[in-house]
Amino acid sequence: MNEKHDKLDLSDPFFSYDNQLKRFNDLKYKHTNTLKNKLNIKSESKLAIKEENIVKIKTAMLIEQKENVLDQIKLETEDDKINFLKGINKFIYEDLYDFAGKFRTVDFAGTTKDDFQHYIEPIALENFDLAFNEVFQGFDKNYYERCSLDQKVALFSFNMSKLFDIQPFYKGNAITTILFSQQFAERELGLDIDLNKLLSNDLNELFALAHDIDLKPLMDAMNECVSEPHKYDKLFEEEHTNEEVEEINDEQSL
């Protein structure tokens, strides 16, 4: 495994089917479908309840600490973005799982999926690099410069769903995708997203529908949560610049 972007050398025996299957089974308690966890809860239903509560608490903490934590993280390079994704996932799940913040190293999710009803097949490991490259290209602010707010939301929703489709983590792909995307929208697009309102939706359902080519429910949810408070800032900046140029020209003509 190459350190840069966690690129995978799939010829390595580490990624053989048998070794992947062994690693996958090692994630669970013997003869159960319950993931090994730091609280040593062996009941799948009890673990699900505990996980839901912890995720809500940690997500609320992250949102409350947004200015001191999320806003301070660089998102300039692809490495920055990968590390940010991992950091979000680690913070939310580190109290429960040793694999928190780590990309999956198996080509199937099995019972680690977050939602049985809305399960989608994760991107194959061999396509990780290509998938991330395409997603991060879609998160390039230059694509959004001439877009209306509705167009921004549509394009942003599409790229957000493609990030979710990669399913890079064993757990928490939906919440990790949302928190990462919110930072991009705010910093690069000048959009404010009401996270509390957005998180009140069934995110797994919205992403599953988007995966099945029905992007509208996700777009509708985003439209309910998005505002563009600084949309006139650039116009005022341009007007101010024009005034300065006119003043200089007037002075030179005297």
N, C-alpha and C positions, 0 to 999 in steps of 0.2 A: 504493500500500500504506500503510495507516494504521499508525502506530507502535504504538498500543495493541493488544496481543494479535496483532500482525501481521495485522490484519484486511485483507481483500483487496477491492480495487475491481476486480471482474471485468470491468467495462466498459473498463478500461484495455487498450490494445493489447498491453501487456506479457503479458497472459494469453490472447491469441488462440491458437488451436490451432497455427498455423504457428510462432509465437514460442516456444511451449512445446516443440514438437518440436525446434526449433533448439537451445534451451537443453539439452534432454535429450541430443541428439547431441553437443553440446559437452562434456558430462561425460566422454565416452569418447575414447580414441585413435582416430584415423581408421582406418576399415575394420576395427575390432575391437569387441568387447564389453567390453573392459577399461577400467575407470574410470581417468581421469587421476589420478595420485597423486604425492605429494611424493618418493617414492623412484624414480619414473620406471620402475616395473616394468610391462612391456607384455604379459607373459604372464598370462592370467587365472588359471591354476592356481597359479602362483608367488605372485601377489598374494593369492590366497585363503589360502594357507599363512601368508604374512607377516602378513596382517590378523588371522588367528586367534590367532597368537602375541602380537601387540601388544595385541589386545583382552583377552586373558587377563592380561597383565602390568598393563595400565592398570586393569583391574577390580580386581585384587588390591591395587594401590596405593591405589585409592579406598576399598576396604573397610578396609585397614590404617589409613588416615588419617581414618576415619569421624568420630571424636570431634573432630578438629581442622578438618575440612572440612565433611562432610555435616551434622553436628549443629549447625553454626553458621549455616546458611542458613535464612532466614525462609521460611515456607510459609503466610503469613496470607492473602494476597490471590491473585486469579487471576493477576495479573502475576508475583507471586513464584513461583507454580507453573510458569508458562510459562518463566520465566527459569531455574528450577532444572532443568527438563527439558533446555533448551538447554545449560546448563552441563555436565550429565552427558555428553551426547552429544559436546560439544566436547572435553572432557577425554579421553575414550576414543579419539576418532578424529582429533584434531588433528595427530598425527604422520604421518597418511596422506593426509588429504583436506582441500582448501580449504573444502569445504562442511560440515565438521564443525560441529555446533551450530546449523545453519541449517535452518529448515523448507523442505521441498521447494516449488518453485514450478511444478511440472508436475502434470498430472492423471493421470499414469500412471507406473508405476515401472519397467516394462521390465526390463532386466538389472541394475538396481540392487537388486533384491530380494535379501534375505539367504538365502533358501532356496527353490530351485526347486520342490522336492517339496511344500512346505507353503505355497506362495504364496497370499495372499489379496488381493483387489482393495482398494486403499487408498480411504479416504474422499475424495470429490471436494472440490476446493478450496472450492467454493461452500458446502460444509457444514462447513467447519473450525470456524467459531465456534460453531455449534449443537452440534457433536459435543463440543468442549471444555467447553462450558457443562454439558452433560448429564453428562459424566465427572466434572467437579469437584463437581457437586451430589451425585453418588454417592460422592464422597470427603469428604462432610460428616460429621463425627463424630456429629452428632445422630441420624443414621439408625441408628447402631449401639448407642445407649445401652442399650436394653432387650434386646439380642440375646445369646443364649448364644454360647459360643466357636464352636460348629459353624455357627451362623447368621452370625456375623461373618466366618468364613472363606469361607462361600458367597457372601455379598454382596460381600465384598472381592475375591474371585476374579472375580466377574462384572464389577465395575467396572474391575478391572485389565485384563481381556480387552478391554473396550470402549476403554480408552486405547490398547492395542496396535492395535486395529482402525483407528484414525485414520491410522496409518503416517505420522506427521508428518515423519520424517527420511528421507533417502535411504538411510542405513545405520544399523544398530544399534537398531532400534525395540524389540526384545525386551529387551536388556540395559538400555536406558534406562528402559523401563517398569518393570522389576523393581526397579532401584535407587531410582527415584522412589517406587514403591509401598511399598517397605520403610520409607522414612522416614516416610511417612504412617502406616503401621501401628504403628510404634514410638511416634511422638509423639502421635498422636490416639487410638489404640485401645488402647494399652498392651500391644501384642503384640510379642514377639520373633520375628524370622525368621532362621533359620540360612541365611544367603545362600550359603555354600559348598555346603550340601546341596541347596538349591533350584537353584543354577546347574549342578549335575551332571545335571539333566534336559535333555531336548531341548526348549528353551523354544519354539522355532518350531512344533514339533509340538503342544505343549500349547495354544498360543494359536490355532493353526489349527483344532484340534478344538473349542475353545471357540467360535470363530467359526461353526463348523458346528453349533452348538447342542448340543455334547457337552461340558458344563462339568466333568463328573465327574473326568476325568484331571487337570485343573488343580487342582481342589479337593483331590483325593487327594494331589497333590504338595505343596500348601500345608499340608495337615494334618500331613504328615510333618515339616514344617519350622517349624511355628508353636507357640509356647507363650505362656501368659498369666501371667507371673510376678507381676504386680501386681494381680491381679483382686480381692484383698481390701482393697487400700489404701483405696478409697472407703468401704467399710463401716467400717473402723477410724476414718477421718476423721469419718464421721457419728456413730459411737459417742462419739468424743472431744468432738464438738460438743454432743451430748446431755448428756454429763456436765457440761460447762461451764455449760450452761443450767440444769441441775438445781442446781448449786452456787450460781448467782446467785439462783435462786428461793428456795433455802433461806436464804440470807443476808437476802433481803428480808423473809422471813417471821418473822425473829427480832425 
